[in-house]
Amino acid sequence: MSKRSIAPAKGKLGILMPGLGAVATTFIAGVAAIRKGIAKPIGSLTQMETIRLGKRTDDNTPRIKDFVPLTNLEDIVFGGWDIFEDNTYQAALRAGVLEKTLLDEVREELEAIKPMPAVFDRKYVKNLAGPNVKKGANKMELAEQLMADIENFKKTNNCERLVMVWCGSTETYLKPDAPVHQSLKALEQGMRDNDANIPSSMIYAYAALKSHVPYANGAPNLSADTPAMLELAREMRVPICGKDFKTGQTLM
């Protein structure tokens, strides 16, 4: 059996999130609070849980974070896109998940994170509207703007690696049976033609994969669940995962 060598997680990891609402801001504020020592990572598999190595009698159960080469919480940098211009402190207050007393203790860190203009179309999320939205001639142009954002974020924050996690709203249900979903060539032509079967989340997924950034889907959107996206992921040798954060369907 061949042995695999897993490289250590050196340098900064950038976590980019489309949608800086309740889910994303709670995540960011939680990490900031843990860094400051005012909270513990309760509920975090990687930070709190252990893994048994060898026999039960060996008594060898390190924490997962000490066994798997994961980025230290101190080396995580957050960014993202949203249709509202509020920084993540303001967004977290509006979300009302965490108490204001806790948010005020990490206010400086949260206020420093401001959303980039989002790719958004009300056709897919009818109950939302906001001013902080990108404009482009077609969906391919919007994807190219996202790729520029990704490149700039990585350079500005001196990140070694990036991941993208969809934290936006659930989009209108789409079946993965349109021609644009069947191949990468058809998808890219569909983006140039503004095909209605390509929602905003799919544009983000495309931009991430083209930028060699792993993509995780946190909503029951079609997103990366098409033959075209699987083809792109294989071509770029970049992982994709996820079905939904909330309903127990998430596949990791």
C-alpha positions in Angstrom: 0.0 0.0 0.0 1.4 3.4 -1.0 1.7 6.1 1.6 0.5 9.6 1.0 2.2 12.7 2.3 -0.2 15.5 3.3 1.4 18.9 3.3 1.2 21.0 6.5 -1.4 23.8 6.4 1.1 26.7 6.4 0.2 30.3 5.8 -3.1 32.0 5.8 -6.4 30.5 4.7 -9.0 32.8 3.2 -12.6 31.8 3.6 -14.8 33.6 1.1 -18.6 33.5 1.6 -21.3 34.6 -0.8 -23.9 36.0 1.6 -22.7 37.7 4.7 -25.9 37.3 6.7 -26.8 35.4 9.8 -24.9 32.2 9.1 -21.7 33.8 7.9 -21.5 36.6 10.5 -22.2 34.1 13.4 -19.3 32.0 12.1 -17.0 35.0 11.8 -17.9 36.4 15.2 -17.5 33.0 16.8 -14.0 32.5 15.4 -13.1 36.1 16.5 -14.3 35.4 20.0 -12.4 32.1 20.2 -9.2 33.9 19.1 -9.7 36.4 21.9 -10.2 33.7 24.5 -13.7 34.9 25.4 -15.5 31.8 24.0 -14.8 28.1 23.3 -15.4 26.3 20.0 -18.3 24.4 21.3 -19.9 22.2 18.6 -16.8 22.3 16.4 -15.8 18.8 15.2 -12.3 19.8 14.3 -11.5 21.9 17.3 -13.1 19.9 20.1 -13.5 16.3 19.1 -10.8 13.6 19.3 -9.8 10.7 17.1 -8.8 7.2 18.3 -5.5 5.9 16.9 -4.6 2.3 17.2 -6.2 0.0 19.8 -8.6 1.1 22.5 -6.0 0.1 25.1 -3.4 2.3 23.5 -5.0 5.4 25.0 -4.0 7.5 22.0 -6.9 10.0 21.3 -5.5 13.3 20.1 -7.8 16.1 19.1 -8.6 16.1 15.4 -7.0 19.5 15.0 -3.7 18.2 16.4 -3.7 15.1 14.1 -5.0 16.4 10.8 -2.9 19.3 9.3 -5.6 22.0 9.5 -5.1 25.8 9.4 -4.8 27.3 12.9 -7.8 29.6 13.7 -5.3 32.5 14.0 -4.4 32.1 10.4 -8.0 32.4 9.0 -9.0 35.5 7.0 -12.6 36.1 6.2 -14.2 37.9 3.2 -17.3 37.7 1.1 -20.1 39.3 -1.0 -23.5 40.6 -0.1 -26.3 42.6 -1.6 -26.3 44.9 1.5 -23.4 47.2 2.2 -23.4 46.6 6.0 -20.1 45.5 7.5 -20.2 42.2 9.4 -20.7 43.8 12.8 -23.8 45.7 11.5 -25.0 42.5 9.7 -24.6 40.4 12.8 -26.5 42.9 14.9 -29.3 42.8 12.4 -29.3 39.0 12.3 -29.8 38.9 16.1 -28.2 35.5 16.6 -25.5 36.5 19.0 -25.9 38.9 22.0 -24.8 42.5 21.4 -22.5 42.2 24.5 -20.5 39.5 22.7 -20.5 41.3 19.4 -19.2 44.5 21.0 -16.2 42.6 22.3 -15.2 41.7 18.7 -16.6 44.8 17.1 -13.3 46.0 15.7 -12.6 42.7 13.9 -16.1 42.5 12.5 -16.3 46.2 11.3 -13.1 45.6 9.3 -14.9 43.0 7.1 -17.0 44.7 4.4 -18.8 42.9 1.6 -17.8 43.1 -2.0 -20.7 43.8 -4.4 -22.6 40.6 -5.0 -23.8 38.7 -8.1 -27.5 38.6 -7.5 -30.7 38.2 -9.5 -34.2 38.5 -7.9 -35.4 35.9 -10.4 -33.9 33.3 -8.1 -34.5 34.9 -4.7 -37.7 36.8 -5.0 -38.0 38.2 -1.4 -34.7 40.0 -1.3 -33.3 43.2 -2.9 -30.3 45.3 -2.2 -28.1 48.0 -3.7 -24.6 46.3 -3.5 -24.9 44.3 -6.7 -22.6 43.8 -9.6 -23.5 44.7 -13.2 -22.4 42.9 -16.3 -23.3 42.3 -19.9 -23.8 38.6 -19.2 -23.2 35.9 -16.6 -19.7 35.1 -17.9 -18.7 38.8 -17.4 -20.1 38.6 -13.8 -18.1 35.4 -13.2 -15.0 37.2 -14.4 -15.6 40.0 -12.0 -15.9 37.4 -9.2 -12.6 35.8 -10.3 -11.0 39.3 -10.1 -12.3 39.7 -6.6 -10.9 36.3 -5.6 -7.5 37.1 -7.0 -7.4 40.5 -5.4 -8.5 39.1 -2.0 -5.8 36.5 -2.0 -3.1 39.0 -2.9 -4.3 41.7 -0.5 -4.6 39.4 2.5 -1.4 37.4 1.6 -3.3 34.1 1.6 -1.7 30.7 0.7 -5.1 29.1 0.1 -8.7 29.9 -0.4 -12.0 28.1 0.0 -15.5 29.4 -0.9 -18.6 28.5 1.2 -22.0 29.4 0.0 -23.9 31.1 2.9 -26.5 32.9 0.8 -30.2 32.4 0.6 -31.9 29.4 -0.9 -32.7 30.0 -4.6 -35.7 29.0 -6.7 -35.7 25.2 -7.4 -34.1 24.2 -10.6 -33.9 20.7 -12.1 -30.4 19.7 -13.4 -31.8 18.7 -16.8 -31.2 21.8 -18.9 -28.7 21.5 -21.8 -26.4 24.1 -20.1 -26.1 21.7 -17.1 -24.8 18.8 -19.2 -21.3 19.9 -20.2 -18.7 22.6 -19.4 -18.8 23.8 -23.0 -22.6 24.2 -22.9 -22.4 25.9 -19.5 -19.9 28.5 -20.6 -21.9 29.3 -23.7 -25.0 29.5 -21.6 -23.3 32.0 -19.3 -22.5 34.2 -22.4 -26.1 33.9 -23.5 -27.6 34.7 -20.1 -29.3 31.3 -19.9 -32.1 31.4 -17.2 -31.0 27.9 -16.0 -27.8 29.3 -14.5 -28.6 30.9 -11.1 -26.3 33.2 -9.1 -24.9 30.4 -7.0 -23.7 28.5 -10.1 -21.8 31.6 -11.2 -20.0 31.7 -7.9 -19.2 28.0 -8.1 -17.9 28.4 -11.6 -15.7 31.4 -10.6 -14.3 29.5 -7.6 -13.4 26.4 -9.5 -11.9 28.4 -12.4 -9.7 30.1 -9.7 -8.6 26.7 -8.2 -10.7 27.4 -5.1 -12.6 24.5 -3.4 -16.3 25.1 -3.3 -18.8 24.0 -0.5 -22.5 24.6 -1.0 -24.4 25.5 2.2 -28.0 25.7 0.7 -30.3 23.4 -1.2 -29.4 25.2 -4.5 -28.5 23.4 -7.7 -25.2 25.2 -7.5 -22.4 22.7 -8.3 -24.7 19.6 -8.6 -24.5 19.3 -12.4 -22.4 17.2 -14.9 -21.0 20.5 -16.2 -19.7 21.5 -12.7 -18.3 18.0 -12.0 -16.5 18.2 -15.3 -15.0 21.6 -14.4 -14.0 20.3 -10.9 -12.2 17.3 -12.5 -10.5 19.5 -15.1 -9.2 22.0 -12.4 -8.6 19.2 -9.9 -10.5 21.1 -7.2 -12.9 19.5 -4.7 -16.6 20.4 -4.4 -19.0 19.3 -1.6 -22.2 20.1 0.2 -26.0 20.1 -0.1 -27.3 22.2 2.7 -26.2 23.4 6.2 -29.6 23.1 7.9 -31.5 20.0 7.0 -29.1 17.2 7.7 -28.5 16.6 4.0 -25.0 18.1 3.8 -22.6 15.6 2.2 -19.0 16.2 3.1 
